[in-house]
Amino acid sequence: MNKPATKDSFYSKNYKKQLAEEARFWGQISKSKRDKLPKKALKNILRFMGIYSSVEENPGVDYRNEMLFNTINVIWGRKELETIFKIASSGSKKRVLELGCGSGWLSIEIARRNKNVEIDAIDIAKDSITKGKKFYLQHQKDSGKINFVVEDLNRVILKRSTYDVVVVFGALHHVLRLERLLKEIKKSLKPGGYLVAYEDNGLCKRDRDRLAIILYPLLLFKNIIIKKSIGIKSAKKEVERMYEWSEIRKSPFEGVMKGHNIVEPISKNLEIKRIRYLRCMIDGLLRNASMPVLRLFSNPLKILDELFLSIGVLSEGRTILIVARKNEKRFIEKRTPLHKI
């Protein structure tokens, strides 16, 4: 694998190689031996860190019915996913842009919900685009229109005042020239148009330290079983490893936004209307969990996550949902919690 990218990698000689590696990595995730894996196979491959892979391999699974999405609803958040779908699919003759679409599962679901919508879905991975396009062409009856495009988000040029909604699901933290892309997004939105971004946010040091204290009894119990002593400093290091960016995915661009607040550059270009933080404990603890463990503990941990965030024990989640609106007038940033809207 090529050396991991940094924010300065765009100007380096290795950029093309890193970009090709990024496309190859996500293209491999979207590939499977069958176009539609049977439910038994889905149950076998469904691990917490494999959920995204499973979705990419099966872009046409029915969000409303499949066991796969029932599990995703818990971890990614049913309310958050429905917010994305509602904003992107409601209304008539709507133009939507999805950046970093992968195999297109999100665009396919939006098109399924509104046959009058027209979507431009962009991704760097040709194999992912090919898979999404193949499924869409086979099942486009009674769906909206989707145009799949292979493009580098660091170079993409968008048409002015074209889209009612721009959707990004877990792709902004892979972009080296984020401020440039956000300016392009602003330019491409119609007045009053929305950006809906569901993004990895990372955990701040304060929250990691507090999680170490919260999880200390569990880590202590685990280390007693393996006959290994652990102190609070060791617990902090273990929590650090559990939530480290580089361990999540082995793509070159995974950690380029590490240490950077993704809210700030968005607020410079658009008026932030809603913010919701989620997924604190659930990410680290269930990363490599088996399906039975996942189903048993995901709901309780989701409740604890929301409780700790609501009472201020934890200040930010590992993941953030942002809804921002294009407003030509100057504005003051407002960070209203989603649950209060």
Backbone hydrogen bonds in HBPLUS format (Angstrom, degrees):
<---DONOR---> <-ACCEPTOR-->    atom                        ^
c    i                          cat <-CA-CA->   ^        H-A-AA   ^      H-
h    n   atom  resd res      DA  || num        DHA   H-A  angle D-A-AA Bond
n    s   type  num  typ     dist DA aas  dist angle  dist       angle   num
A0005-ALA N   A0252-PRO O   2.81 MM 247  5.36 160.0  1.85 130.5 137.5     1
A0009-SER N   A0006-THR O   2.99 MM   3  5.21 163.2  2.02 111.8 117.1     2
A0011-TYR N   A0008-ASP O   3.20 MM   3  6.00 151.0  2.29 120.3 125.8     3
A0012-SER N   A0009-SER O   2.97 MM   3  5.02 165.4  1.99 110.4 114.6     4
A0015-TYR N   A0012-SER O   3.40 MM   3  5.62 168.2  2.41 107.6 110.0     5
A0018-GLN N   A0014-ASN O   2.89 MM   4  6.14 163.3  1.92 161.4 166.8     6
A0019-LEU N   A0015-TYR O   2.79 MM   4  5.99 155.3  1.85 153.6 160.9     7
A0020-ALA N   A0016-LYS O   2.93 MM   4  6.10 155.4  1.99 142.9 149.5     8
A0021-GLU N   A0017-LYS O   2.91 MM   4  6.15 151.1  1.99 145.3 153.6     9
A0022-GLU N   A0018-GLN O   2.88 MM   4  6.11 151.7  1.96 143.8 151.6    10
A0023-ALA N   A0019-LEU O   2.95 MM   4  6.22 160.7  1.99 149.2 153.9    11
A0024-ARG N   A0020-ALA O   2.87 MM   4  6.05 155.7  1.93 144.1 151.4    12
A0025-PHE N   A0021-GLU O   2.84 MM   4  5.98 160.2  1.88 148.3 153.5    13
A0026-TRP N   A0022-GLU O   3.16 MM   4  6.38 175.4  2.16 155.8 155.1    14
A0027-GLY N   A0023-ALA O   2.89 MM   4  5.83 143.2  2.03 139.7 151.1    15
A0028-GLN N   A0024-ARG O   2.93 MM   4  6.08 147.9  2.04 145.8 152.7    16
A0029-ILE N   A0025-PHE O   3.26 MM   4  6.62 149.7  2.36 141.8 149.7    17
A0030-SER N   A0026-TRP O   3.25 MM   4  6.46 146.4  2.37 138.3 146.0    18
A0031-LYS N   A0028-GLN O   3.09 MM   3  5.18 152.0  2.17 101.6 110.3    19
A0041-ALA N   A0038-PRO O   3.02 MM   3  5.32 118.7  2.41 104.0 118.7    20
A0042-LEU N   A0038-PRO O   2.98 MM   4  6.34 153.2  2.05 150.7 159.3    21
A0043-LYS N   A0039-LYS O   2.91 MM   4  6.21 154.1  1.97 150.0 156.3    22
A0044-ASN N   A0040-LYS O   3.10 MM   4  6.38 147.0  2.22 140.9 149.5    23
A0045-ILE N   A0041-ALA O   2.99 MM   4  6.27 153.4  2.06 152.2 158.6    24
A0046-LEU N   A0042-LEU O   2.92 MM   4  5.77 128.5  2.19 145.5 157.5    25
A0050-GLY N   A0047-ARG O   2.83 MM   3  4.79 142.8  1.97 100.5 112.7    26
A0051-ILE N   A0048-PHE O   3.44 MM   3  5.51 169.8  2.45 104.0 106.8    27
A0049-MET N   A0287-ARG O   3.05 MM 238  5.38 128.5  2.32 163.0 153.7    28
A0054-SER N   A0050-GLY O   2.89 MM   4  6.13 155.6  1.95 152.9 159.7    29
A0055-VAL N   A0051-ILE O   3.00 MM   4  6.34 154.8  2.07 153.4 159.8    30
A0056-GLU N   A0052-TYR O   2.92 MM   4  6.19 163.2  1.95 154.2 158.9    31
A0057-GLU N   A0053-SER O   2.91 MM   4  6.13 148.4  2.01 148.4 157.1    32
A0058-ASN N   A0054-SER O   3.18 MM   4  6.28 128.8  2.45 134.0 146.3    33
A0058-ASN N   A0055-VAL O   3.06 MM   3  5.11 135.9  2.26  97.7 110.3    34
A0061-VAL N   A0058-ASN O   3.18 MM   3  5.81 172.9  2.18 127.9 126.8    35
A0065-ASN N   A0062-ASP O   3.13 MM   3  5.55 142.7  2.28 110.6 120.2    36
A0066-GLU N   A0062-ASP O   3.01 MM   4  5.61 165.6  2.03 156.8 161.6    37
A0070-ASN N   A0066-GLU O   3.07 MM   4  6.42 143.7  2.21 145.0 156.1    38
A0071-THR N   A0067-MET O   3.11 MM   4  6.39 150.6  2.20 150.7 156.0    39
A0072-ILE N   A0068-LEU O   3.10 MM   4  6.39 155.6  2.16 140.5 147.9    40
A0073-ASN N   A0069-PHE O   2.79 MM   4  5.86 150.1  1.88 142.6 149.8    41
A0074-VAL N   A0071-THR O   3.11 MM   3  5.44 131.4  2.36 102.8 114.3    42
A0075-ILE N   A0071-THR O   3.28 MM   4  6.67 163.2  2.31 150.9 154.2    43
A0076-TRP N   A0072-ILE O   2.68 MM   4  5.46 152.7  1.75 152.0 161.4    44
A0077-GLY N   A0073-ASN O   2.97 MM   4  4.88 124.3  2.29 106.8 121.0    45
A0078-ARG N   A0073-ASN O   2.70 MM   5  4.38 104.8  2.26 146.0 138.6    46
A0081-LEU N   A0077-GLY O   2.95 MM   4  6.19 166.8  1.97 159.6 162.5    47
A0082-GLU N   A0078-ARG O   2.91 MM   4  6.05 162.0  1.94 151.6 157.0    48
A0083-THR N   A0079-LYS O   2.96 MM   4  6.13 141.7  2.11 137.6 148.0    49
A0084-ILE N   A0080-GLU O   3.13 MM   4  6.49 155.5  2.19 147.3 152.4    50
A0085-PHE N   A0081-LEU O   2.98 MM   4  6.31 168.1  2.00 155.0 157.4    51
A0086-LYS N   A0082-GLU O   2.81 MM   4  5.82 158.8  1.85 146.4 152.7    52
A0087-ILE N   A0083-THR O   3.07 MM   4  6.18 171.5  2.08 150.8 152.8    53
A0088-ALA N   A0084-ILE O   3.01 MM   4  6.07 161.9  2.05 150.8 156.5    54
A0089-SER N   A0085-PHE O   2.86 MM   4  5.68 148.8  1.96 145.4 152.2    55
A0090-SER N   A0086-LYS O   3.12 MM   4  5.61 145.6  2.25 139.5 144.1    56
A0118-GLU N   A0094-LYS O   2.84 MM  24  6.22 159.9  1.88 168.5 175.3    57
A0164-ASP N   A0095-ARG O   2.83 MM  69  5.41 155.4  1.89 139.9 147.2    58
A0165-VAL N   A0095-ARG O   3.36 MM  70  6.79 153.7  2.43 153.3 158.8    59
A0096-VAL N   A0118-GLU O   2.88 MM  22  6.18 163.5  1.91 156.5 159.9    60
A0120-ASP N   A0096-VAL O   2.89 MM  24  6.38 154.6  1.96 155.6 162.5    61
A0097-LEU N   A0165-VAL O   2.95 MM  68  6.42 154.6  2.02 152.1 160.4    62
A0167-VAL N   A0097-LEU O   2.71 MM  70  6.13 163.3  1.74 163.5 169.6    63
A0098-GLU N   A0120-ASP O   2.86 MM  22  6.26 164.7  1.89 155.8 159.9    64
A0122-ILE N   A0098-GLU O   2.91 MM  24  6.20 171.8  1.92 170.8 172.0    65
A0099-LEU N   A0167-VAL O   3.00 MM  68  6.44 155.5  2.06 163.8 171.7    66
A0100-GLY N   A0122-ILE O   2.73 MM  22  5.67 126.0  2.02 139.9 157.1    67
A0101-CYS N   A0122-ILE O   2.93 MM  21  5.72 160.0  1.97 135.7 141.5    68
A0104-GLY N   A0101-CYS O   2.96 MM   3  5.04 156.2  2.01 128.6 130.5    69
A0108-ILE N   A0104-GLY O   2.80 MM   4  5.91 160.7  1.83 161.4 167.6    70
A0109-GLU N   A0105-TRP O   3.04 MM   4  6.21 150.5  2.13 140.0 147.0    71
A0110-ILE N   A0106-LEU O   2.99 MM   4  6.29 157.3  2.04 149.1 155.5    72
A0111-ALA N   A0107-SER O   2.85 MM   4  6.05 164.3  1.87 152.7 157.0    73
A0112-ARG N   A0108-ILE O   2.90 MM   4  6.02 143.7  2.04 138.0 148.4    74
A0113-ARG N   A0109-GLU O   3.13 MM   4  6.32 139.6  2.30 139.8 149.0    75
A0113-ARG N   A0110-ILE O   3.14 MM   3  5.23 128.6  2.42  96.2 109.3    76
A0114-ASN N   A0110-ILE O   3.19 MM   4  6.48 131.2  2.44 142.6 155.1    77
A0144-GLY N   A0111-ALA O   2.94 MM  33  4.31 153.8  2.00 108.5 117.0    78
A0117-VAL N   A0114-ASN O   3.26 MM   3  5.67 169.1  2.28 114.7 116.8    79
A0145-LYS N   A0117-VAL O   2.93 MM  28  6.35 140.9  2.08 162.1 161.7    80
A0119-ILE N   A0145-LYS O   2.73 MM  26  6.06 163.3  1.76 154.4 159.9    81
A0147-ASN N   A0119-ILE O   2.71 MM  28  6.09 161.7  1.74 162.9 169.3    82
A0121-ALA N   A0147-ASN O   2.83 MM  26  5.98 163.3  1.86 147.8 153.5    83
A0149-VAL N   A0121-ALA O   2.82 MM  28  6.05 156.6  1.87 163.6 163.0    84
A0123-ASP N   A0149-VAL O   3.08 MM  26  6.59 151.2  2.17 159.4 168.4    85
A0151-GLU N   A0123-ASP O   3.02 MM  28  5.72 150.3  2.11 120.3 129.6    86
A0129-ILE N   A0125-ALA O   3.10 MM   4  6.41 163.9  2.13 153.5 157.7    87
A0130-THR N   A0126-LYS O   2.87 MM   4  6.06 159.3  1.91 152.1 158.0    88
A0131-LYS N   A0127-ASP O   3.09 MM   4  6.28 154.6  2.16 142.0 147.9    89
A0132-GLY N   A0128-SER O   2.98 MM   4  6.27 167.5  2.00 156.3 159.3    90
A0133-LYS N   A0129-ILE O   2.85 MM   4  5.98 165.3  1.87 155.1 159.5    91
A0134-LYS N   A0130-THR O   2.98 MM   4  6.06 154.8  2.05 142.4 149.3    92
A0135-PHE N   A0131-LYS O   3.09 MM   4  6.35 164.3  2.11 151.9 155.2    93
A0136-TYR N   A0132-GLY O   2.94 MM   4  6.11 165.3  1.97 150.8 155.5    94
A0137-LEU N   A0133-LYS O   2.91 MM   4  6.04 165.8  1.93 152.5 155.7    95
A0138-GLN N   A0134-LYS O   3.25 MM   4  6.40 142.7  2.40 139.8 148.9    96
A0138-GLN N   A0135-PHE O   3.16 MM   3  5.24 127.6  2.45  97.2 110.8    97
A0139-HIS N   A0135-PHE O   3.07 MM   4  6.25 129.4  2.34 143.8 157.5    98
A0139-HIS N   A0136-TYR O   3.08 MM   3  5.14 137.0  2.27  98.7 110.9    99
A0143-SER N   A0140-GLN O   3.06 MM   3  5.24 143.4  2.20 137.8 130.3   100
A0155-ARG N   A0152-ASP O   3.00 MM   3  5.51 157.8  2.05 113.8 120.9   101
A0156-VAL N   A0152-ASP O   2.94 MM   4  5.91 129.3  2.20 149.8 165.0   102
A0161-SER N   A0187-LYS O   2.84 MM  26  6.22 163.4  1.87 150.6 147.6   103
A0162-THR N   A0188-SER O   2.64 MM  26  5.32 143.1  1.77 133.3 142.3   104
A0163-TYR N   A0188-SER O   2.90 MM  25  6.04 166.2  1.92 151.8 156.2   105
A0190-LYS N   A0163-TYR O   2.82 MM  27  5.69 159.0  1.86 158.1 153.6   106
A0194-TYR N   A0164-ASP O   2.96 MM  30  6.43 154.2  2.03 148.5 149.7   107
A0166-VAL N   A0194-TYR O   2.78 MM  28  6.26 154.8  1.85 157.5 166.0   108
A0196-VAL N   A0166-VAL O   2.85 MM  30  6.28 161.7  1.88 164.0 169.8   109
A0168-VAL N   A0196-VAL O   2.96 MM  28  6.36 158.1  2.00 159.5 160.8   110
A0198-TYR N   A0168-VAL O   2.93 MM  30  6.37 160.5  1.97 162.8 169.3   111
A0170-GLY N   A0198-TYR O   2.64 MM  28  5.77 148.6  1.73 161.9 173.2   112
A0174-HIS N   A0171-ALA O   2.95 MM   3  5.45 161.0  1.99 118.8 123.4   113
A0175-VAL N   A0172-LEU O   3.06 MM   3  5.34 165.6  2.09 113.2 117.8   114
A0181-LEU N   A0177-ARG O   3.04 MM   4  6.36 161.0  2.08 152.7 158.3   115
A0182-LEU N   A0178-LEU O   2.89 MM   4  6.15 158.6  1.94 156.6 162.2   116
A0183-LYS N   A0179-GLU O   3.13 MM   4  6.34 147.1  2.24 139.9 148.0   117
A0184-GLU N   A0180-ARG O   3.04 MM   4  6.40 149.1  2.14 145.7 154.6   118
A0185-ILE N   A0181-LEU O   2.84 MM   4  6.18 151.4  1.92 148.9 157.5   119
A0186-LYS N   A0182-LEU O   2.92 MM   4  6.14 162.6  1.95 145.9 150.1   120
A0187-LYS N   A0183-LYS O   2.94 MM   4  6.12 159.3  1.98 144.1 150.0   121
A0188-SER N   A0184-GLU O   2.91 MM   4  6.09 150.3  2.00 145.6 153.5   122
A0189-LEU N   A0185-ILE O   3.08 MM   4  6.26 133.1  2.31 147.4 158.5   123
A0193-GLY N   A0190-LYS O   2.77 MM   3  5.09 150.3  1.86 143.9 141.2   124
A0192-GLY N   A0326-LYS O   3.12 MM 134  5.10 144.3  2.26 133.3 142.0   125
A0326-LYS N   A0193-GLY O   2.82 MM 133  5.44 163.0  1.85 160.8 165.5   126
A0195-LEU N   A0324-ALA O   2.76 MM 129  5.10 162.1  1.79 148.6 154.4   127
A0324-ALA N   A0195-LEU O   2.85 MM 129  5.10 168.0  1.87 154.9 159.0   128
A0197-ALA N   A0322-ILE O   2.88 MM 125  5.15 164.7  1.90 153.3 158.1   129
A0322-ILE N   A0197-ALA O   2.80 MM 125  5.15 166.8  1.82 155.6 160.3   130
A0199-GLU N   A0320-ILE O   2.87 MM 121  5.37 165.0  1.90 160.5 161.6   131
A0320-ILE N   A0199-GLU O   2.86 MM 121  5.37 159.2  1.90 155.9 162.9   132
A0201-ASN N   A0318-ARG O   2.54 MM 117  5.08 165.6  1.56 155.1 152.7   133
A0202-GLY N   A0318-ARG O   3.17 MM 116  4.69 133.2  2.40 135.8 129.5   134
A0208-ARG N   A0204-CYS O   3.01 MM   4  6.34 156.2  2.07 153.9 161.5   135
A0209-ASP N   A0205-LYS O   2.92 MM   4  6.13 160.2  1.96 154.2 158.7   136
A0210-ARG N   A0206-ARG O   3.08 MM   4  6.30 154.5  2.15 142.1 149.1   137
A0211-LEU N   A0207-ASP O   2.82 MM   4  5.98 152.0  1.90 145.6 153.6   138
A0212-ALA N   A0208-ARG O   2.99 MM   4  6.20 146.7  2.10 142.0 150.7   139
A0213-ILE N   A0209-ASP O   3.28 MM   4  6.65 147.4  2.39 140.1 147.4   140
A0214-ILE N   A0210-ARG O   2.94 MM   4  6.24 162.3  1.97 150.3 155.4   141
A0215-LEU N   A0211-LEU O   2.76 MM   4  5.83 160.9  1.79 152.9 157.7   142
A0216-TYR N   A0212-ALA O   2.97 MM   4  5.67 110.6  2.47 129.4 143.2   143
A0216-TYR N   A0213-ILE O   3.36 MM   3  5.11 151.8  2.44  94.0 102.1   144
A0218-LEU N   A0215-LEU O   3.05 MM   3  5.36 116.9  2.47 107.0 122.1   145
A0219-LEU N   A0215-LEU O   2.91 MM   4  6.17 162.9  1.94 161.2 167.0   146
A0220-LEU N   A0216-TYR O   2.73 MM   4  5.86 154.8  1.80 156.3 164.0   147
A0221-PHE N   A0217-PRO O   2.96 MM   4  6.13 159.4  2.00 143.5 148.5   148
A0222-LYS N   A0218-LEU O   3.01 MM   4  6.25 160.0  2.05 146.9 152.3   149
A0223-ASN N   A0219-LEU O   2.98 MM   4  6.15 155.8  2.04 144.8 151.1   150
A0224-ILE N   A0220-LEU O   2.89 MM   4  6.13 140.0  2.06 146.0 157.3   151
A0225-ILE N   A0221-PHE O   3.17 MM   4  6.45 155.2  2.24 147.6 152.8   152
A0226-ILE N   A0222-LYS O   3.26 MM   4  6.62 151.5  2.34 141.6 148.8   153
A0228-LYS N   A0223-ASN O   2.66 MM   5  4.91 165.5  1.68 151.1 153.9   154
A0227-LYS N   A0224-ILE O   3.04 MM   3  4.75 154.9  2.11  98.0 104.2   155
A0235-ALA N   A0231-GLY O   2.90 MM   4  6.17 148.1  2.00 146.4 156.4   156
A0236-LYS N   A0232-ILE O   2.97 MM   4  6.22 149.5  2.06 142.3 149.3   157
A0237-LYS N   A0233-LYS O   3.11 MM   4  6.45 152.7  2.19 142.9 149.9   158
A0238-GLU N   A0234-SER O   2.92 MM   4  6.18 150.8  2.01 145.4 153.7   159
A0239-VAL N   A0235-ALA O   2.90 MM   4  6.15 157.5  1.95 150.5 156.2   160
A0240-GLU N   A0236-LYS O   2.92 MM   4  6.11 151.7  2.00 142.2 150.6   161
A0241-ARG N   A0237-LYS O   3.01 MM   4  6.32 150.3  2.10 143.0 150.0   162
A0242-MET N   A0238-GLU O   2.95 MM   4  6.23 151.0  2.04 144.2 152.6   163
A0243-TYR N   A0239-VAL O   3.11 MM   4  6.34 141.7  2.26 147.3 155.6   164
A0244-GLU N   A0241-ARG O   3.43 MM   3  5.14 172.0  2.44 100.5 102.5   165
A0247-GLU N   A0244-GLU O   3.29 MM   3  5.72 147.2  2.41 108.1 116.7   166
A0248-ILE N   A0245-TRP O   2.99 MM   3  5.56 157.1  2.04 118.0 125.0   167
A0254-GLU N   A0251-SER O   3.26 MM   3  5.49 171.6  2.27 117.6 118.7   168
A0258-LYS N   A0255-GLY O   3.08 MM   3  5.21 165.3  2.10 112.0 115.1   169
A0260-HIS N   A0257-MET O   2.92 MM   3  5.33 154.7  1.98 142.1 139.9   170
A0267-SER N   A0263-VAL O   2.93 MM   4  6.14 157.9  1.97 158.1 164.8   171
A0268-LYS N   A0264-GLU O   3.22 MM   4  6.49 131.0  2.48 144.9 157.1   172
A0269-ASN N   A0266-ILE O   3.07 MM   3  5.52 149.5  2.17 109.7 118.4   173
A0270-LEU N   A0266-ILE O   2.92 MM   4  6.00 156.0  1.98 160.3 168.3   174
A0271-GLU N   A0325-ARG O   2.86 MM  54  5.08 159.3  1.91 158.9 152.3   175
A0325-ARG N   A0271-GLU O   2.75 MM  54  5.08 161.6  1.78 141.0 144.3   176
A0273-LYS N   A0323-VAL O   2.78 MM  50  5.62 156.9  1.84 150.3 158.3   177
A0274-ARG N   A0323-VAL O   3.14 MM  49  5.05 158.2  2.19 142.9 144.3   178
A0323-VAL N   A0274-ARG O   3.07 MM  49  5.05 166.0  2.09 138.8 140.3   179
A0275-ILE N   A0336-THR O   3.15 MM  61  6.13 148.6  2.25 151.1 151.0   180
A0338-LEU N   A0275-ILE O   2.93 MM  63  5.45 135.6  2.13 134.4 136.0   181
A0276-ARG N   A0321-LEU O   2.96 MM  45  5.16 144.7  2.09 143.2 151.4   182
A0321-LEU N   A0276-ARG O   2.85 MM  45  5.16 160.7  1.88 150.0 156.6   183
A0278-LEU N   A0319-THR O   2.94 MM  41  5.33 158.9  1.99 149.9 150.7   184
A0319-THR N   A0278-LEU O   2.95 MM  41  5.33 164.9  1.97 169.3 164.4   185
A0318-ARG N   A0279-ARG O   2.98 MM  39  5.45 149.4  2.07 118.4 127.4   186
A0285-LEU N   A0281-MET O   3.16 MM   4  6.16 172.1  2.17 167.4 169.0   187
A0286-LEU N   A0282-ILE O   3.32 MM   4  5.84 152.6  2.40 131.1 137.2   188
A0289-ALA N   A0286-LEU O   3.30 MM   3  4.90 172.2  2.31 102.5 104.0   189
A0294-LEU N   A0290-SER O   2.83 MM   4  6.00 159.4  1.87 156.8 163.8   190
A0295-ARG N   A0291-MET O   2.94 MM   4  6.12 163.5  1.96 156.7 159.5   191
A0296-LEU N   A0292-PRO O   3.01 MM   4  6.12 144.2  2.14 140.4 150.3   192
A0297-PHE N   A0293-VAL O   2.95 MM   4  6.03 163.1  1.98 156.4 158.9   193
A0298-SER N   A0294-LEU O   2.98 MM   4  5.47 146.7  2.09 144.6 150.0   194
A0301-LEU N   A0297-PHE O   3.07 MM   4  6.11 165.6  2.09 155.5 160.0   195
A0302-LYS N   A0298-SER O   2.92 MM   4  5.99 145.9  2.03 142.8 152.6   196
A0303-ILE N   A0299-ASN O   3.03 MM   4  6.32 154.4  2.10 151.5 157.6   197
A0304-LEU N   A0300-PRO O   3.00 MM   4  6.32 156.4  2.06 146.7 153.1   198
A0305-ASP N   A0301-LEU O   2.84 MM   4  6.03 158.7  1.88 147.4 153.5   199
A0306-GLU N   A0302-LYS O   3.07 MM   4  6.33 166.9  2.09 150.4 152.6   200
A0307-LEU N   A0303-ILE O   2.93 MM   4  6.13 150.6  2.02 145.3 154.2   201
A0308-PHE N   A0304-LEU O   2.88 MM   4  6.05 174.2  1.88 160.9 161.0   202
A0309-LEU N   A0305-ASP O   3.04 MM   4  6.21 154.4  2.11 149.7 156.9   203
A0310-SER N   A0306-GLU O   2.96 MM   4  5.99 153.6  2.03 140.3 147.7   204
A0311-ILE N   A0307-LEU O   3.07 MM   4  6.25 152.8  2.15 155.0 160.7   205
A0313-VAL N   A0308-PHE O   2.93 MM   5  4.95 121.8  2.28 146.7 156.5   206
A0314-LEU N   A0308-PHE O   3.13 MM   6  5.52 166.8  2.15 122.5 122.8   207
A0340-LYS N   A0337-PRO O   2.98 MM   3  5.51 157.8  2.03 115.1 122.3   208
A0341-ILE N   A0338-LEU O   3.12 MM   3  5.42 163.0  2.15 110.5 115.9   209
